[in-house]
Amino acid sequence: MTTDHTSKDFDLAIGRARELAGRMAARVERQLADAIDCLQTGSPALIAQILRHETEVNALERAIDEVGGQIIARRHPAARDLRLVMSLLGATTDLERVGDEAKKIALYARSIFSGARPILPRVVELKPMADLVLVMLRQATRAMEDLDPRAAAELVRRDLEVNQRFRAVLARLAGFMVEDPRSISACLDILFVAKSLERIGDHAKNLGEHVVYAAMGKDVRHASAEEIEELLRA
């Protein structure tokens, strides 16, 4: 969904920004998938890899910001091109924050697996929520790549489901802590992981909203799935 411009340099800069954003999205997806694996294995090597990859994600964020700033300063894009640049910059911020949350999950996994073995099965409480959040992120990054706004409504619905799963995890962990006060520290780590997953769901939803703005020029922040679907049908 790109258009030709009289300046090939402009087209190249837009293409470069989108290519960097695609690389960043792929790296962040991998970070999250690895972080979820850490919750099952506690692998020190995988945790260390996630922490190393954060440096690459941050470097990509800076590169995208630089290219986007140059496009705005030198080319003065208007209308659809400006929306695309601004959406890429906004999406970059959300992707960087997903990377931050993946790093937190890895660190919490390290803490969980360094504790008493009997609490480890309780990490299983997070699996459905983690799987759903990973699906959301992958759906959002594909929508970014294709500039396809149709994913936005489904992302809103799935974010509501993530929120419900978070509340269910919170209730279960509260029960565990009441039954066995020795598990409080580990259960709090698991709770913080659940909160990170809930935040990643929010960022995935935000990515879908950025795509709608880039493709259609409509601000759908805080809109319901039904409202977004009605907009897409119009």
N, C-alpha and C positions, 0 to 999 in steps of 0.2 A: 504494500500500500504506500508506495513512494511515488513522487512525481519528479519529472526532469526540471532542472533549473537552467537559466542561462549560464550560470557559473558552475562548471564542473567541480571546482574546489568546494563549493557549497554541498553538492551531492556527496562528495568524498567525505566531508566532515560529518554529515548526517550519518552516512554509512559507517564511519569509524565509531561514532558514539553508540550506534545500535550494536555493532559487533562487540564492543567492550562490555556493553550491558548484557549481551548474551553470554559472554564468558563469565561475567560476575554471577549471573543467575545460575549457570551450571556449577560453578564452584560452591555457591551457597547451598544449592540442592545437595551436593555431595557432602558438605559439612553436616547438614541436618541428618541425612541418611546415616552417616558415620556416628553421629551423636546418639541416634536411636539405637544403633548397634551396641554402643558403649553401655547402654542401660541393661543390655542382656548379658554382656560379657565382662565389662569392667576392664577391657584390654588397655594396658598402659601405653602400648605402641599406638593404638588408634586414638587415644586421648591426646597423646603428644602430636600426632599428625593433624588433628583438628586445630590445636593451638598454633601450629606452624602455618596452616593455611589461612588463618585470620590475617596474617601479614599480607598475603596476596589479595584477599578481599579488600582490605583497606587501600592497597595500592591501586586496585581497579576503580574503587570509588573516587580516589583523587584524580585519576586519569580521565574518568567520565566528566567529573566536574570541570576539569580544565578544558576539555574539548567543547563541552556545552557552553562554558563561559566565552570561549573564543568565537563560537558560532553567533552568540547573541551580540557580542561587542563588535565583531567585524562585518557580519552579514545582515544584521538587523532583521531577522526573520519575522514574518507576519502570519496571521491567521493560522492555518493548519500546521505550518512548519514550526511556528513558535509553540503551539500546543504540544507538538511532538517532543521538542527539546525540553520543555518544562516538565512534561510527563516522564521523560527519561531521567531527569534529575530527581524528581520525586520518587520514582521507582528505585533509583540507586540508594536513596536514603533508607527505604524500607528493606531492601536486600541487605544492606550493611547491618541493620538492626537484627535481621534474621540470623546473620552470621554471629553477632554478639550473643544472641540467645542460645545458639548451638554451642558456642564456647562455654556458656554457663552450664548447659546440660552436661557437657563432658566433665567439667569440674565437679559437678554434683555427683556424677556417676563414680568418679574417683573416690569421693568421700563415702558414698554408699558402700562401695565394695571394700573399703578399708575397715568397715565396721564388722559387727557380729553377723555371722552367716544366717541366723534364723530370720532376719528381716528381709533378706534378698527376694523371696517370692513376692513380696508386696510391690516390687517394681512392676510386676505383671499387670497391676492395676492400670498402668499408664499405656499399655500396648495399643488398645483400640484408639485412644486419643492420639497417640504418636503417629499411628498409621494414617489416620484421617488428615492430620496436619501436613504430613508429607505429600499426600495426594493433592491437597489444596495448593501447596507450593508449586508442585509440578504443573498443575493446571494453570496456575497464574503465570508461570514463566513461559508456558507455551502460548498463552494469550498475548503476552508481551512480544514474543518473537513474531507472531503472525498479525499483531495489531488487531486482534479479534475481540470485540467487546462482548460477545455472547456468553463468555464464561462468567461475567461479573455477577449475574443473578444467582447462579449456582454457588459461587464462592460466598455470597452473603448467607445463603441457606446453610452451607456447611460450617460457616463461622458460628452460627447459632447452635449447631449441633456440638461443636467444640466447646462452647460455653457450657452447655448442659453436661457434657462429659467431665468438664473441670469441676463443676459442682458435685457430681457424683463421686469423683476421686476424693474431693475434700471431705465429703461425708464419711467415706470408707476409712480414710486415714484418721479422722477424728475418733472413729470407733476403735481402731487399732491402738491408738495412744491411750484411750481410757482403759482398755483391756490389759495393756502391758506398758506401764510408764517407762520401762527400759528402752522401748522402741521410739521414744519421742524424738530424739536427735535424728535418727535415720528417717523417720516419717516426715520430719520437717524438710529434709533434703529432697524427698520424693515430692512433697508439696511444691517446693520451689521449682522442680523440674516441670510439674504440671502447669505452673504459672507461666514458665517460659514457653511451653507448648501453646498455651492459650494466647500469648502475645504473638507468637509466630502465625497463628491463625488470623489474627487481626491484620498483620502485615501482608499476608497473602490476599486477604480481602481488599486491602488498600491497593495492591498491585492491579487487581481487576478494575478498580475505580480509575486508576491512572490510564488504563487502556481505553476505557470509555471516553475519558476526556480527550485523549489524543485522537481517537478515531472519529468522535462525534461532536466534540466541543461542549459536552454536557458534564456538569459537576454533579455526580451522584453520591457524594459523601453523605452518609446517614440515611440514604434511601433504602427502602425495603426491596426485597427480591421482586415483588409484584410491581413496584414502581419502575424498577429497571427494565423488567420485561415489557411493560407498557411503552416505555421510551423506545425500546428496540423495535417494537412493532410499528411505531409511528412513521 
